[in-house]
Amino acid sequence: MSGSGAASGPGSGSSPAACRFAHYFVLCGIDADSGLEPDELAGENFDQSPLRRTFKSKVLAHYPQNIEWNPFDQDAVNMLCMPKGLSFRTQTDSKDPQFHSFIITREDGSRTYGFVLTFYEEVTSKQICTAMQTLYQMHNAEHYSSVYASSSCSMDSLASSIDEGDTASLLKLQRYNSYDISRDTLYVSKSICLITPLPFMQACKKFLIQLYKAVTSQQPPPLPLESYIHNILYEVPLPPPGRSLKFYGVYEPVICQRPGPNELPLSDYPLREAFELLGLENLVQVFTCVLLEMQILLYSQDYQRLMTVAEGITTLLFPFQWQHVYVPILPASLLHFLDAPVPYLMGLQSKEGTDRSKLELPQEANLCFVDIDNHFIELPEEFPQFPNKVDFIQELSEVVLQFGIPPEGSLHCSESATKLKNLVLKDLVIDKKNGNVSTNNISMYELLKGNETIARLQALAERTGVTVEKMDLSASLSEKEKDLKLQCEEAELRDYKLNVQLREVFANRFTQMFADYEAFVIQTAQDMESWLTSREQMQNFDKASFLSDQPEPYLPFLSRFIETQMFATFIDNKIMSQWEEKDPLLRVFDSRIEKIRLYNVRAPTMRTSIYQKCSTLKEAAQSIEQRLMKMDHTAIHPHLLDMKIGQGKYERGFFPKLQSDVLATGPANNNRWVSRSATTQRRKERLRQHSEHIGLDNDLREKYVQEARSLGKNLRQPKLSDLSPAVIAQTNWKFVEGLLKECRMKTKRMLVEKMGHEAVELGHGEANITGLEENTLIASLCDLLERIWSHGLQIKQGKSALWSHLIQFQDREEKQEHLAESPVALGPERRKSDSGVMLPTLRVSLIQDMRHIQNMSEIKTDVGRARAWIRLSLEKKLLSQHLKQLLSNQPLTKKLYKRYAFLRCEEEREQFLYHLLSLNAVDYFCFTSVFTTIMIPYRSVIIPIKKLSNAIITSNPWICVAGELGDTGVMQIPKNLLEMTFECQNLGKLTTVQIGHDNSGLLAKWLVDCVMVRNEITGHTYRFPCGRWLGKGIDDGSLERILIGELMTTASDEDLVKQCRTPPQQKSPTSARRLSITSLTGKTTKPNAGQIQEGIGEAVNNIVKHFHKPEKERGSLTVLLCGENGLVAALEQVFHHGFKSARIFHKNVFIWDFIERAVAYFENADQILDNEDDVLIQKSSCKTFCHYVHAINTAPRNIGKDGKFQILVCLGTRDRLLPQWIPLLAECPAITRMYEESALLRDCMTVNSLIRILQTIQDFTIVLEGSLIKGVDVNPIV
């Protein structure tokens, strides 16, 4: 590896390389000594004609030999200069030069840019011409017997445009696409390349084109080429920030400019082309995919298009930066990198006539496929739209229309161009991008050249010595040279202005969206080293609070974006800025936010979904125009060097062999840009710029970049310099480690967020997780699983690798019938209750869960089915178990996956399953809450207490199950059958069960212990405790009861639940409490006054907290009102304190009896108070109270006395009447007869305190579940 291992070579110390415009000049092409070497890594088909095959290229020369801090990577540069290897042509083919650029991203994230001009030189080596002739003879011999069959694949570029049935055409074609050493002239590709630290694409392109013109011109250049190359390598400096620079090419000056420190960073790739190629709508969609760190694959025949789109989109990310694999041009030898199970942005060159459907990609579940040439994109499923997308596109349209670009884009491929594209002469279609001659001048010539007959005539003419190719073009060029130059400069200025205006619009969106991001950054009190060490454990951004502050339409996008690596790095940079100099992008972004604050005065005005246009377009364009119109600096002119006489001889059409000695080192110290007279300040500025753009940072920073921040960052670009199996294996190993680390972090984040306050106490970060965030994290887990299952696939089948694996597993299992039903119990058998009735154990299996998903007609795609299956398995706490079962079929795994695949790395796979197992510690409803319209089978069992109740009842029982999404309606239960199954639309989380009977027959008294209801798909089982009688003349005489549910935990979960100490969900009041309240037994200890008051405070506080949560995250209000520690239960305790509940003639006395006596008193008494206003208020309250009690008593329901009290409390809470009713009841004379003197209701201070507590929930709108107040009509009193 030439130069890459040397510490410093000749020329490395001659001037500070940090401020040089170009680092290396490189020449790549054919090595005459090694001859024709097939490029096996490029994966070309040997059925192709030899002219269409690829051969190995070599770096023929590079100057200087090495730069210490930017070592020359020979293999990488060779591969990216000529990604398809050497290309051969004959005189009949198009030989126009092609320009493209590339990028090398080093491990620390810093970048080096390459700019390449590839042209064709005549092959002078007889040895190589003979080798090509031999290859053709072998090829023709092999294919002679099957001309018709083979021609369609071997004559690849021309055959596609000709009717397969036309035999004559095929024979002509064979002659046309062949090589005869006596008849044809052979040409081979050669590349000249500049490698630079900054992307001055336009300037480098102009310089290289002028070099090429000097080689092909009839007149030799004014100076030897070495003078110009030496000048750009050693005497042309980088323009200082905010300044412009003029340097000299062979024929004319070249201008470049660099943005100032407070402007958007340098971007020289014309966004005009990216917008023309994709159109606004498509570009914004691809941009959104990049922001959400999906896998983005660009696809085009043209390398420069790949670079233009990739660089264009990443430029628009400001102030964020792409953190993952970034390979805008993926060499053919690295196609296995499409297997990478990480986010990537890659560009793949399409072959002529290759259909998208024939392109096999390992991973498509999370892939954004961008077919640049055909103006077409494929987006991943579950794709959130960019905020204010319509207004955003409208604003961009206004900008591009001012520059004459249609918003829908304008493909270079017109109808005639599409025909041309399928011919050998396709290069002419994109000639306008190669900078040779203006297409306006040769449009007719181009059209003629595209004609096969004309092309053959032209070839014949050339062989007989007549030159047609350059007929009148040089003359027309010289006549209009001045006009063209002016037009070119004008077009360039327009491109610069369009670039900066489009970038300003994009930057303005982020400035508006994240204007107050700083308020949510969690700053650390640690020193930098401590912070870096514990980086992974820290929460740096208050995501929940940030999202709760954002406009509703932004949330689907923002909730996913703030989970990305690029956002995490942005926040890390913000925290790092307290210890070191601010990241340049962050500095510019923060200054823009400050500017907005000055204009807006108050930050809250920025938190709006109203679209605010960019207001800085004009000034941004002006600053660039001023720099380009008035040159700040001019570099030294190229000059004669001390060269050996007789070398560097000019021969038209051939790039000369350069004199190494004069190009190996720069001038001793004659460069005024790096002279010793430069001030200390300038040196400091250069060092800073160097650090900004080249990425040279101290060791701690580097460690931070590579380890603390990143999951896939050290794989930003595959290592191109060594493609041995060992290196490829090592790269895959890095992927495996990265996936495992990502899985650990994702599962940890999901657990920490789900555990809520308790996790905060343990020091893990945020206080709560919103449903939106939970959904985002689960979607992220689905993406990760898809990436893991796509890694190392042998053959891809369908878009979802996981679902494909599951289907094949299902097929194998179903073929072996005895294994097909292999049951996996959800948990151990439930203990039988006293009655002997139990809910049968739900026996589920991986296959059964797949069938549930396959039966869901709402899901149309494999990717959707895989995601639904993951959600279902996660909700059932079977994800790890199911995946373990799937992977236990080792023959299937070996058949589907290569040896290096993640799923075949045993230790990592076990750790991965262990991380997923940890998710069983918390309850997810990610399936139930997403698929809300599907039909779900439920099973219910009523469990009576048979010791105290009849074994058989003669009445007709009924049940109604309700959940957060709806209820079943009343369902009759067959007599003496305590178990039933029913199917209805998804009820969501179950909240209440109403149970009752019609009291018919002799045996109509029923003591119910509880009701159990199970969702037969998810396995979630709810227990609805009762512990009360249903029947007239027993207990409180109720024939129906409303029961509040509790989600049961399976035995296997109990240990995990204990570990995380998450409080269980609230439920119905327990039997023990109910029995105590109704005085069935006096054994239960009653709470004291302090505990009762505390209970009331807690119940009210829970309701207040419920309403302070975002609406979608609130859960069930019914539980907070009627659950075990709910408001009704707390008020019952208040009313029971000191209650004289002794049986009168063996009859129970209930709170409702006291309520009815109070009503009787209010209706008959005529009280006189001192103040008339008080009289009116009290009379109104009394009237309302009596009206509500009558409405409850006359409701067409068989509710018992305790049930009636519950309804009264619920209605009083809803209608904000409880604080008025409590004092009425406390002052009612019946209280002295029914309550002890020590009762809480007879203590004025306690009553006043109770009123104040109840008043705190009057600000909230309380909506009661229908089942609680069904049939009770409390219309306003007339």
Secondary structure, 3 states (H helix, E strand, C coil): CCCCCCCCCCCCCCCCHHHECCCEEEEEECCCCCCCCECHHHCCCCCCCHHHCCECCEEEEEECCCCCCCCCCHHHHHHHHCCCCECEEECCCCCCCEEEEEEEECCCCCEEEEEEEEEEEECCCHHHHHHHHHHHHHHHHHHHHHHHHHHHHHCHHHHCCCCCCCHHHHHHHHHHCCCCCCCCCEEEEEEEEEEECCCCHHHHHHHHHHHHHHHHCCCCCCCCHHHHHHHHHHHCECCCCCCEEEEECCCCEEEEECCCCCCCCCCCCCHHHHHHHHCHHHHHHHHHHHHCCCEEEEEECCHHHHHHHHHHHHHCCCCCCCCCEEECCCCHHHHHHHHCCCCEEEEEECCCCCCHHHCCCCCCCCEEEEECCCCEEECCCCCCCCCCHHHHHHHHHHHHHHCCCCCCCCCCCCHHHHHHHCCHHHHHHHHHHCCCCCCCCCHHHHHHHCCHHHHHHHHHHHHCCCCCCCCCHHHHHHHHHHHHHHHHHHHHHHHHHHHHHHHHHHHHHHHHHCCCHHHHECCCCCCHHHHHHCHHHCCCECHHHHHHCCCHHHHHHHHHHCCCHHHHHHHHHHHHCCCCCCCHHHHHHHHHHHHHHHHHCCHHHHCCCCCCCCCCHHHHHHHHHHHHHCCCEECCCCCCCCCCCCCCCCCCCCCCCCCHHHHHCCCCCCCHHHCCCCCHHHHHHHHHHHHHHHCCCCHHHHHHHHHHCCCCHHHCCCCCCCCCHHHHHHHHHHHHHHHHHHHHHHHHHHHHHHHCHHHHHCCCCCCCCCHHHHHHHHHHHHHHHHHHHHCCECCCCCCCHHHHHHHHHHHHHHHCHHHHCCCEECCCCCCCCCCCCCCCCCEECHHHHHHHHHCCCCCCCHHHHHHHHHHHHHHCCCHHHHHHHHHCCHHHHHHHECCCCHHHCHHHHHHHHHHHHHHHHCCCCCCCCCCCCCEEEEEEEEEECCCCCCCCCCCCEEEEEEECCEECCCEECCCCCCEEEEEEECCCCEEEEEEEECCCCCCCCEEEEEEEEEECCCCCEEEEEEEEEECCCCCCCCCEEEEECEECCCHHHHHHHHHHCCCCCCCCCCHHHHHHHCCCCCCCCCCCHHHHHHHHHHHHHHHHHHHHCCHHHCCCHHHHHHCCCCHHHHHHHHHHCCECCCCECCECCCHHHHHHHHHHHHHHCCCCCCCHHHHHHHHHHHHHHHHHHHHHHCCCCCECHHHHHHHHHHHHHHCCCHHHHHHHHHHCCHHHHHECCCCHHHCHHHHHHHHHHHHCCCCCCCCCCHHHHCCCCCCCCC
